[in-house]
Amino acid sequence: MCLGESVPPEDLPGLVLAIDTNEMLALMHIDDEQEAARRLNQIAASQHGVSAKLTFRPAGGLGSLVEKHFGGRENELEMLWACLDEADKKGAGALIVGGRRTGKTSLRDRILFEITNKPEQRERICLVFNFEGKTPYGVGIALECWFFRLMKEAFADTDYPFEYEWSKAAKDSIHKRSEARSLVGKHLQNIKKTTDAVPLFLFDETENLVRWDTASAKERWSLFGLFRSLIQEGKLCLFATSYPHGLDSPYGLNVANKSSVNPVYNTFQSVELAAWSPDTTWDYLSSRLAGLGVVCPPHYRSELLAISRGIPWIVHAIGLHICEALPRGEKVVYPQTWHAVKTNVLDDIHENLKVSVTKLANDLDLENGSLDTDHQLGKGHLWRAFTILADQPSVTLTPEGSGWPDAIVFTRQQLEELLPKLHSSVIREALRRLSSSPVIEGLVKKEDQFVFANNLLPSWIRHTYG
C-alpha cells in the first residue's frame, strides 16, 4: 500500500494499492475489522479489474473458486475433519446430505482441497468418483464389476496400483468377485499401514448408484455392503454426497430411516446441508460484492433473504446478476439495478423448479404410456397442482431472527385430489423421485407428507404474482 498517493506508482512489483490521505483517515476511524477489509477491497477493485465470474458461480459447484470463495459451511467442515480423524483410529464415514444444488459438491471439493494442501496429510490417498450420468443400468455383480474397473483406473494414478479385476460380469465369476473383495481390503490395509493414514474415497452424485445397488440388496452383495464392512474394519473412510429422501430401502445409501435396522445409520455420520442462515447469506453476498468494489445497501437485505432463501446457488446468481446489471463505472446498487436483478433471478428460479417438475412428469408419462392428456402428469398438470398447494398467502415466509420459518407442508392425498384422473401409484412415484429435487422434500417420520424445499416455490409465487 502506498499511503498519501492517489494512483499506484508503476515501478513497484506485485499488487499495489494507492491510498490517499482522506481514504487513510477514513480507514483509521473504522473500528470493525471486517468493515475495514471491505473498504480496502473496494479500493483494490477500483484500481484493478476483477471479474465477477471469479467470485460468483451459480451452477456446477464452485470448482476452482473453492479455495477463496467457499463459505457458510464451517461447522460441516469441522464435522468432516472429525470424521476423518476418527477413521484413522477405528473407521468412519460421512454422508453429505442435502437436496439438489445445496452445495454438496462444493463441500466435497473444499474438504479435498484442505486435505491435499495440509503437509501432514500429504501421504493420504484420496480418490474421487463422480457417478453423475455414468452409472450403468445393471445390478449386483455387473454393477460391482463396473466399479472395480473405475477403482483400478483411479489407483493407477497413485503409487499404489490395484491390478485385480474380473473379465466378465457373470454368475460364474462369483468366486472372482470374492477374491477381488478380499484383495481390495488387503490393498487398503496395506496403504493405511504404509502411509499411516486410512485411504479416503469421495463419492459424488450417488442417486443412480443407490438405485441400482439397492436393487441387488436381496443378494446381500451390494456395493454399499462392501463399503460398510471396509469402514467398520477401519480400512476405508468414505465421504459420499446423498439426497435426504428417495429410496427408503434399508440397504441403500440413505439415512432417511434412522432405525437400528438400517445398516447405513449404524456406519455413517450424517452431515446435513440446510440453507445458509439469514446472517450468513447477507454477509456472504455483501462481502463478495465489496471485494469487487460494489456497495449493496443494507435495505436490500430483506428482499435478498426472501428471494434466495439462503440457498447458495441463488445467492451466487444474485451476485453475478448485480455485477452484470451495474452500469459502467457505477459501484452502488441503485433501485433500478436491483429491480432488474430480482427479475432475472426469479426467472432463474422459475426455470430451475419448472424444469425439474416437467422433466419428471414427461418421463413418467413416457414410462406409463399415457396418451390421454387427462391422464398425464405432463402438459403442465403436475406443475399447476404444485403451484396451487404452494400458494398460501397467510403463511409467513419472512426469516424469524437467526433462522427460517418452517416449510409449508402438504400431503399426498391433497395432490391426488388435484389430479383425480391419475392413479395413486403414479403420484406416489412422482413424489418419490421429486423428493431429491429443489422442489419438494419428504418428511422422514410421515411417509405421505412433504414440504416445499426451503419454501422456494411458495416464495417464487409470492414475488411473481403478489
N, C-alpha and C positions, 0 to 999 in steps of 0.2 A: 504494500500500500504506500502510495506517495502522498503524504499529507500536505495540504496547502496548495495542491495542484488542481486545475480544472480538467486537464487531459493528461493521460499517462504518457511519460516520456517514451520515445521509441527505441532507446538504446539499452533498455533493461530486459533481461531474459525472463522467460516464464510468463505467467498470467499476472498482469499488473493492474491495480486499481488506483485511479486518481481520486482523492477526496479533498474537496475544497474546504475552506475554513468553516463555512456555515454548516456543511454536512458533518464535519468533525464535531462541532459544538452540539449539533442535534444528537449525534451518537452518544456523546458523553452524558447526556441527560436522559438516556433510556435506561431504566433500571432492569427491565426484563431482558434476560439473555437471548431468548428466542426472538423477541421483537427486534433486538439489535442485529441478530443474524439475518432476519428478513430484510431489514433496511440495507445491510451490506449486499445481500443478494440482488436487491433492486438496483443498487449502484452498479454491480457487476453486469447485470443483464442489459443495462443501458449502454454499457461500454463494449460489451462482447456479445455477438449474436448467439442466441441459444435457441435450438429447435424445440418446439413443443412436443414433437414426436419422440424426443429423447427423454421426455418426462412423463408423458401420459400414453398409455396403451390400453384401449378399452376391449381389445379382443386378442385371443390367442395366448393369454398369460403374459407375464412381464418380460420373459425372455432375457435379453442382455441387460434390461433395466433392473433386474432383481438385485443387483449389487447396491445401487444408490437409491432406488425409489420403491423398495419394498417397505411396507409399514402396516401398522394396525394389527399385527399378529404376534406380538412379543410373547404373550402368555403361551400361545400354541407352540412357538419355537422352543420355549423352555420345556414344555412337555415332551417334545420330540428328543431334545438333548437328554432329558432324564431317562427316557425310554432307551436310548442308545447306550447310556451308561449302565442301565440295568441289564441290557442284552449282553454286555461284555462279562457280566458276573454270572448270570444264570439263564439268559434267554428272554427276549421280549419282542413285541411287535406292536405297531400302531396303525389304526385305520384313520386316515384323514377324511372325515365325514362331512359332506355338505352337498347342497343342490348344485345344479349346473351354474357355472360362471360365478362361484362364490370365492374363488381364489385357491382352490385345492392344488392346482398345478404350480401356481406361484409359490405356495408354501413349500411344496416338494422341492422346487428349484432353489429356494432360498436355503433350506437346510442342507442341500447338497453343496451349494456354494460355500456355506460356512464350514462344512466338514472338510472339503478339499482345500480350503485356504488356512486351516489351522495346522501349524507344524507338527503338533502332537498327534494329528490324525492322518498324516501323510501316508502311512502304511496301510490304512484301511482300504479294503476293496469295496467299491461301490458300483453296482450295476443297475442301470435304468432300463425298464421295459415299459414301452408305451403301447397299449393294446387297442388304441382307437382305430377302428376300421380294419384291424389286422387279424382279429380272432377268426379262425376257420369255423365252418359250420360242421363241427364234429364234436363228439363227446368221448369220455372215457379214455381209452388207450390212444386214439387218434389225436386227441387234444394234447395229451401228455407228450407224445412223440414230437408233436409240433413245438411245444415249449422247450423240450430238451435241445432241439436244434437251435432255437433262439439263445438258449443259455450257453451252448457251445460257442456260438458266434461272439457273444458278449465276453466270455472268458478269454477268447483268442486275443483280445486287445490288452490283456493283463500279463503279469509274469506267472500266471497260474492257469495254463490252458487246461480245459476239460475235454477230453477226447472221445468220451463214450457217447454212442447213440445207437439206436436200433434202426435197421434199414426199412422195415415195413411196420405200419401201424395195423397189425392184425392180431387175431386172438392167439395165433401160435407164437407170438412174440412176448407173451406174458412173462416168461422166465427172464427174458432180456430186460423187460421193464423192471422186474425185481432187482436184477443186477445193477441197473442204472440208478435206481433209487438208493441202493446201498452205497454205490460208488460216489454219488454226489454228496451224501452225508459224510463220507470219509474225506472227500475233497475239501468240503467246507471246514471240517475239523482240522485238517492239515494247515489250511490258510490261517485259521484262528491261532493255532499253535505257533506258526512261523511269524506272524505279524503282531501277535498279542492283541488282536482286535477282531471281533466277530465280523464276518462279511455282511454288508448291507445291500439288500435288494430294494429297489424303489419301483412300485407298480403304479402306472397311471391309466386312467380310463378303463376300469375293470368291469364295466357293466356287461359287455358281451361275454367276457371270460367267466364272470359269475354265472351268467345264464346257461352257458354250455357246460360248465363244470358241474353245476348243481344238477343238471340232467343225468349225470352219471353217479349221483350220490348213492344209488342203491348198490353199486359195486363196492362202496367204501374205498374206492381208489381215487377219489377226487384229488386234483392238484392241491387244493387248499388243505386237504387232509395231510398231504405230504409236507406242505409248508408249516402247518401247525406242529407236526411232530418234530421238524427240524428246529423250530423256535423253542419248543419245550425242552429239547435236548441241549439247548444253548449253542447250536451250531450256526444259527442264522438270525439276523434281525431284518424284519420286513416292514417297510412303510408302504401302505397302499392307499390310494385315493378311492373312495367309495361313496355311494349315494345313501342318504339316510333311510330311504324306503325303496321298496322294489320287491325282489324275490324274498319271500319270507321262509324259505327252506332252512331248517336248522343246520344244513350242511353248506350253505352259501357263505360268501364273504360279506356278511351283513350283520349289523349289530341292532337291528330293529327289535329282535326277540331277545330281550335281556333276561334270560332264564338259564337255569343250570343245564337244560337240555341242549343249549346252543353251544357247540364247541368254540365258536369264534369268541363268544363273550368271555370264555374262560382263558383265552390266549392273547387276545389283542386289547390294547388300550385304545379307547375312543378319543380322538382329538376332533371335536365338533366345531365347524366353522359357521358361526352365526354372522349376521350383518355387523359391520362396524358400529360402535356406539355413536350417538349423535356428536359427541365432542371429538372423537377420533375422525369422523367424517369431515367435519368442518376444518379441523386443524390440518388434515392431510391436504385438502384442496387449497386452502389459503396459503399454506407454507410453500407448496409447489409452485403456485402462481407467483408468490413473492420472489421465488428463485428465478423466475423469468421476468422479474421487474413489473409484474402486474398486480394492482391492488384490487381485491374483491371486497367491497364494503360489507360490513357485518350484517346490514339489514337484509341481505340475501340469504342469510343462514337458514331461516325458517323454510323458505321455498326449496332450497338445496336439499334439506333433510326430507321434506315432503315428497319430492320427486325421486331422489336417489334411494331412499330407504336404507342408506348405509351400505348398499351393495357396491363392492369395489369397482366392477367394470363400469357401472353407471357414473360413479364419481370421476373415473378416468375419462369417460366420454364427455362429461360436463367440462372438465379442464381443457380437453382438446378443442371442443367447440368454442369455448371462450377465446382461446388463442387464435383460432381461425376467424372468428367473427369480429375481433377488435379492428377498428380502422387503423391504417398505417400510422405509426407514431403515437397512438393512444395507449396509455398504460393504466387506465382506470375503467372498470366495468360499469358503464352507464346503463340506465334502464332499457334503452333501445337495443343494446347488445345483449343484455340479459334476456329480454323477450325472445330474441332470435335464437339464443342458446336453448331456452326452455322448449321452444317449438321443435327444434332439431332433435333434442334428447328424447322428448316424448314420442317422436316418430321412431327413434331407435328402439325404445322400449316396446312400442306397439308392434313393430316388425318382429322383434325377438320373441314376444309372447305369442303372437298370432301364428308365426311360422311353426313354433313348437306344437301348437294345437292342431293346425291344419295338416301338417305332415303326418301326425299320428292318426288323425281322422281318415285321411286318404289311404294310409297304409292298411288300417283295419278294414275299411270298405273293400279294398282290393283283396285282402285275405279272405273275407267273408263272402265275396262275390255279390255284393249288394248292388243291384241295378236300379231298383226303385228308389228315387231320391228321397221319398218319405221315410225310408228305412236305412238311411245313410247318416254317418256322423259328419261327413264332409258337406260341401255346399254351404258352409258357414253354420250348420246346425249346432255342432258342439261348441264352437266359439261363442255363438249367440247365447247359449244356455249358461256358459260360464260368466259372461258379462252380466246377465240378469242376476245370478247368485251373488256376484261381487258388488253389485250396485246397492249399497246400504248406506244412504246419506246420514243416518242417525249415528253411525259408528264413528268414534273418534280415531283418526289416523295420525294425529299430531304426537310427536315424541313427548313422553312424560318424564321430565327430569333427565336422568342419565341413561334411560332405556327407551324401548319402543313398546307401543301398546300391543296387546295380544292380537294375533292374526284372526281374521274373520273365518268362522267355521261353517262348513256345510256338510250335508250327508249325501250318501249315495242315493238314498231314496228321493231326496229333493231334485237331484239331477235326473233321475228316472222319470219323475213327474213332468219335467220339461221336455223329455224325449220319449213320449209314451209309446211310439211305434217301434222302438228299438228294444231288442231282447236284453234282459238284465245281464246276461253273461258278457255281451259286447261292451256294455257300460262299465262293468267290473274290470275288464281287460284294459279299457281306455284309461281308467283311473289308475290302475296298477302301473301302466307304462308312463303316464304323465307325472307320476309321483317322484320321478327323478328329473323333472324339468323345472324351468324357472317359474312355472305357473302355479303348481299346487304341491303340497306335501301331505302325506298320510299321518294320522295320529297313531303312535305306537300302541297305545293301550285300547284304542277304539277302532276296530277294523274298518267300519263303514263310515268313519268320519274323516274329513280332510280339511285343510286350511289353505288359503291363498298365500303362497310363499312370500314372506316379508310384506304382505299386503300390497304387493307391487301392482297387481291387476286392479284392485279397488282404487288405489291411488291414481293410476293412469286414467281410469274412468272419471274420477272426480276432477282431475286437472283438464281433461279433454272436453267433458260435457258440462262441467259445473255442478 
